[in-house]
Amino acid sequence: MNVAVEHIATDQPPDDAKARDLDYGWQRDNSVELLENGEAYFPKVFEALRGARREILLETFILFEDKVGTELHGILIEAAQRGVKVVVSLDGFGCGELSPGFLGALADAGVTVQMFDPASKTLGVRTNWFRRLHRKIVVVDATVGFIGGINFSADHLGDFGPEAKQDYAVQVVGPAVADLHHFALAQSGRPVRTRRGWRRRQQRPALWADDSSDGQVRLIYRDNIQHRDDIEEAYIHALSQARQRVVIANAYFFPGYRLLREIRNAARRGVQVQLIMQGQPDVLLAKLAARMLYDYLLKDGVVIHEYCQRPLHGKVALVDDDWSTVGSSNLDPLSLALNLEANVLIRDRAFNQQLYERLEALAKNHCQTMPENRKPRLWLWRLTVGFLVFHVMRHFPALTGWLPAHKPRLQPVEGHVNER
């Protein structure tokens, strides 16, 4: 089994798919369920996949050949064999270790498998580190959708051990699923139709819903074309509207100064601002980078917790009592400036309260709270280093332009074909 060389470009809008560059507006009357960790997420997703009748669209950054990946593998093959159209889009870095037999069995069963920017190892090391397909989206029969930060791997289950990840996703049922379906279909290179409510960028929907009714959902995403800053702008706008409380739980935290300033400004005007960061990191550099920013935030009243029970992998936030976001985007230069990401914005008081209670329990029971460091010299040193590191990282996309041209693409994986 080899990967065919036919490409579908994903960093430029194809001539026949202009509908891809669309903003999705707020959709009302949705039901949104919070799914915490693999124990809640996998059973819900697998149940929906087993009940699929017409179509499965699945995107993920990581799929491993462990007990979770093996179960998913069997479900997708069985669905394809009973006539369900199954399209699976995988990232070439996160899924780069999948065996030819694993992928070939999917393709032979009729599953359309696409690999985003696959690359072989150079001297035993993968070089396709950047501009990853980092989204995690599942849509079944255009009637139920899942989106969040949870990959299809056993390290999202508690029985994995001390390295099991703490993470979140949501199940969406209602009109917003049509947007998830349209987006996933377009990004996979499939034909799509536009409809009223999917609008061009010059008619951009409001970042804040027009009314305060519950059950409102909006899909936002980040690409490297026209939607480079959409997720970051949504955070900034929500923070500027905050009046009571803000809770951000994010695994990799090293945002731009505009977002940092809004976090600080919210705390300055009396908003209760809490950040939950990695205390037991899976990537040590992420923890060190985030700590460079602590003094800047702590001195203005931001409360910072480090989650120490196991690695934090979540990408969630809430503002006041009715705005929340869940998705794949971290608040670091990779997610905010390079990767392909997707989040949902949610206006729903019951969901917001549930998310708040889960995060509050996490902070009280499994976190250590960072004390404010009042040593000016240490603060100036951290701020200076943070300033330099941030600007190197923030301009990294431009710096990569000096490297040989590299445009990530989706490549179809086929069963038992010759490379040509």
PyMOL commands that set and color helices and strands:
alter all, ss='L'
color gray80, all
select helices_A, chain A and resi 18-20+37-50+67-81+100-109+154-156+158-160+176-187+201-203+230-241+257-268+284-291+294-298+333-337+349-366+376-394+396-402
alter helices_A, ss='H'
color red, helices_A
select strands_A, chain A and resi 8-9+23-24+31-36+55-60+85-91+112-116+137-140+144-148+168-173+198-199+216-222+245-250+272-278+303-307+315-319+323-327+341-347+367-369+409-413
alter strands_A, ss='S'
color yellow, strands_A
deselect
rebuild
show_as cartoon
